[in-house]
């Protein structure tokens, strides 16, 4: 097994990763077992664990940079927004595949985590991260679709709406981040 690890490490070390990825994609399209393994590992399913999803969301925020003004570490919101946009695409996939419970919980978890990190990092003081509201509007589209989705029963839709309202009424959403459209009373 160690021999195989060394081979893989060497391949990635001495070759262009894009070429390796292209080769891997073309190979996976021909190999059913590999495609199934990739699907099980990377695509959300009805039985996916929400804690795994939370870990994925947390990884979106694992980008830091040195703040040259006061020489401490701050979050690198450019990378965070890129990762959030990719994760929102995963939520769109969940919606399309009718994995509604996971999609709604993922939306809520992303909003909760974003709000916490936004406050912690004091991004609102600089107000230079225009991509954050844009990524929220992508999420807004998914939330709007979920709120209208017939597969989400009335009770779950009401609970989703209540949790969203509670989030929007809290910091930073009520002061700094844009309010997402919601059917308010």
C-alpha positions as CSV (number, residue, x, y, z in Angstrom):
1,X,0.0,0.0,0.0
2,X,2.8,2.4,0.8
3,X,4.3,1.7,-2.6
4,X,1.0,2.8,-4.2
5,X,0.9,6.0,-2.1
6,X,4.4,6.8,-3.3
7,X,3.4,6.4,-6.9
8,X,0.4,8.6,-6.5
9,X,2.4,11.3,-4.7
10,X,5.1,11.2,-7.4
11,X,2.5,11.4,-10.2
12,X,1.0,14.6,-8.6
13,X,4.4,16.0,-7.8
14,X,5.8,15.9,-11.3
15,X,2.7,16.5,-13.4
16,X,0.2,19.2,-14.0
17,X,-2.9,18.6,-11.8
18,X,-5.3,19.8,-14.5
19,X,-4.0,17.1,-16.8
20,X,-4.3,14.5,-14.1
21,X,-7.9,15.7,-13.4
22,X,-8.8,15.5,-17.1
23,X,-7.4,12.0,-17.3
24,X,-9.2,11.0,-14.1
25,X,-12.5,12.4,-15.5
26,X,-12.2,10.5,-18.8
27,X,-11.3,7.3,-16.9
28,X,-14.2,7.7,-14.5
29,X,-16.7,8.1,-17.4
30,X,-15.6,4.6,-18.6
31,X,-15.3,2.8,-15.3
32,X,-18.7,2.2,-13.6
33,X,-17.1,1.2,-10.3
34,X,-15.1,4.4,-10.1
35,X,-18.1,6.5,-11.0
36,X,-20.1,4.8,-8.3
37,X,-17.4,5.3,-5.7
38,X,-17.1,9.0,-6.6
39,X,-20.9,9.4,-6.4
40,X,-21.1,7.8,-3.0
41,X,-18.2,9.9,-1.7
42,X,-19.1,13.3,-3.2
43,X,-22.8,13.5,-4.0
44,X,-25.4,14.2,-1.3
45,X,-28.0,11.5,-0.7
46,X,-31.1,11.3,1.3
47,X,-29.2,9.5,4.0
48,X,-26.3,11.9,4.1
49,X,-25.3,13.0,7.6
50,X,-25.9,16.7,8.3
51,X,-22.8,16.7,10.5
52,X,-20.8,15.8,7.4
53,X,-22.5,18.7,5.6
54,X,-21.6,21.0,8.5
55,X,-18.0,19.9,8.3
56,X,-18.1,20.8,4.5
57,X,-19.5,24.2,5.3
58,X,-16.8,24.7,8.0
59,X,-14.1,23.9,5.4
60,X,-15.4,26.8,3.3
61,X,-14.2,29.1,6.0
62,X,-10.7,27.6,6.5
63,X,-9.1,30.4,4.4
64,X,-7.1,32.9,6.3
65,X,-4.7,35.7,5.5
66,X,-2.4,38.2,7.3
67,X,-4.1,41.5,8.0
68,X,-1.3,44.0,7.1
69,X,-2.9,46.8,9.1
70,X,-2.5,45.2,12.5
71,X,-0.6,42.0,11.7
72,X,-3.1,39.5,12.8
73,X,-4.9,36.8,10.9
74,X,-8.2,37.5,9.2
75,X,-10.4,35.3,7.0
76,X,-9.7,35.5,3.3
77,X,-13.3,36.2,2.1
78,X,-12.4,35.9,-1.6
79,X,-11.6,32.2,-1.2
80,X,-14.5,31.7,1.2
81,X,-17.0,33.2,-1.2
82,X,-15.7,30.8,-4.0
83,X,-16.2,27.8,-1.7
84,X,-19.6,29.0,-0.6
85,X,-20.7,29.4,-4.2
86,X,-19.5,25.8,-4.9
87,X,-21.4,24.6,-1.9
88,X,-24.5,26.5,-3.0
89,X,-24.3,24.5,-6.2
90,X,-24.4,21.4,-4.1
91,X,-27.6,22.7,-2.5
92,X,-29.1,23.3,-5.9
93,X,-28.2,19.6,-6.7
94,X,-30.0,18.6,-3.5
95,X,-33.1,20.6,-4.6
96,X,-33.1,19.1,-8.1
97,X,-32.8,15.6,-6.7
98,X,-35.6,16.3,-4.2
99,X,-33.4,15.8,-1.1
100,X,-35.4,18.5,0.6
101,X,-34.6,18.0,4.3
102,X,-30.8,18.1,3.6
103,X,-31.3,21.1,1.3
104,X,-33.2,23.2,3.8
105,X,-30.9,22.3,6.7
106,X,-27.8,23.1,4.5
107,X,-29.3,26.5,3.7
108,X,-29.8,27.2,7.4
109,X,-26.4,25.9,8.4
110,X,-24.7,28.0,5.7
111,X,-26.5,31.2,6.9
112,X,-25.7,30.5,10.6
113,X,-22.0,29.8,9.9
114,X,-21.7,32.8,7.6
115,X,-23.3,35.1,10.2
116,X,-21.0,33.8,13.0
117,X,-17.8,34.2,10.9
118,X,-18.9,37.5,9.5
119,X,-19.3,38.9,13.0
120,X,-16.1,37.2,14.4
121,X,-14.0,38.6,11.5
122,X,-15.6,42.1,11.7
123,X,-16.0,42.2,8.0
124,X,-18.7,44.8,8.2
125,X,-16.1,47.3,9.4
126,X,-14.4,47.3,6.0
127,X,-17.5,46.7,3.9
128,X,-15.3,45.8,0.9
129,X,-16.5,42.3,0.3
130,X,-19.2,42.8,-2.4
131,X,-19.2,39.1,-3.3
132,X,-20.7,38.1,0.0
133,X,-24.1,39.6,-0.8
134,X,-23.9,38.2,-4.3
135,X,-23.3,34.7,-2.9
136,X,-26.2,35.3,-0.5
137,X,-28.5,36.1,-3.5
138,X,-27.5,32.8,-5.1
139,X,-28.7,31.2,-1.9
140,X,-31.8,33.3,-1.9
141,X,-32.8,31.7,-5.2
142,X,-32.5,28.2,-3.7
143,X,-34.4,29.2,-0.5
144,X,-37.2,30.8,-2.6
145,X,-37.5,27.5,-4.6
146,X,-37.5,25.5,-1.4
147,X,-40.3,27.6,0.1
148,X,-42.5,26.9,-2.9
149,X,-41.6,23.3,-3.3
150,X,-44.5,20.8,-3.0
151,X,-42.1,18.1,-1.7
152,X,-41.6,20.1,1.4
153,X,-44.7,19.7,3.4
154,X,-46.5,22.7,5.1
155,X,-45.1,21.8,8.6
156,X,-41.5,21.6,7.4
157,X,-41.9,24.7,5.3
158,X,-43.3,26.6,8.3
159,X,-40.4,25.5,10.5
160,X,-37.9,26.5,7.7
161,X,-39.5,29.9,7.5
162,X,-39.5,30.4,11.2
163,X,-35.8,29.5,11.5
164,X,-35.0,31.8,8.5
165,X,-36.9,34.7,10.2
166,X,-35.0,34.1,13.4
167,X,-31.7,34.2,11.5
168,X,-32.6,37.4,9.6
169,X,-33.6,39.1,12.8
170,X,-30.2,38.4,14.4
171,X,-26.8,40.0,13.9
172,X,-25.3,40.4,11.3
173,X,-28.3,40.0,9.0
174,X,-30.4,42.8,10.6
175,X,-27.5,45.4,10.4
176,X,-24.9,44.4,7.9
177,X,-25.7,41.6,5.6
178,X,-28.6,41.9,3.1
179,X,-32.0,40.6,4.1
180,X,-33.0,37.7,1.9
181,X,-36.6,37.8,0.5
182,X,-38.9,35.9,2.8
183,X,-42.6,35.8,3.1
184,X,-43.0,37.9,6.3
185,X,-46.2,38.3,8.1
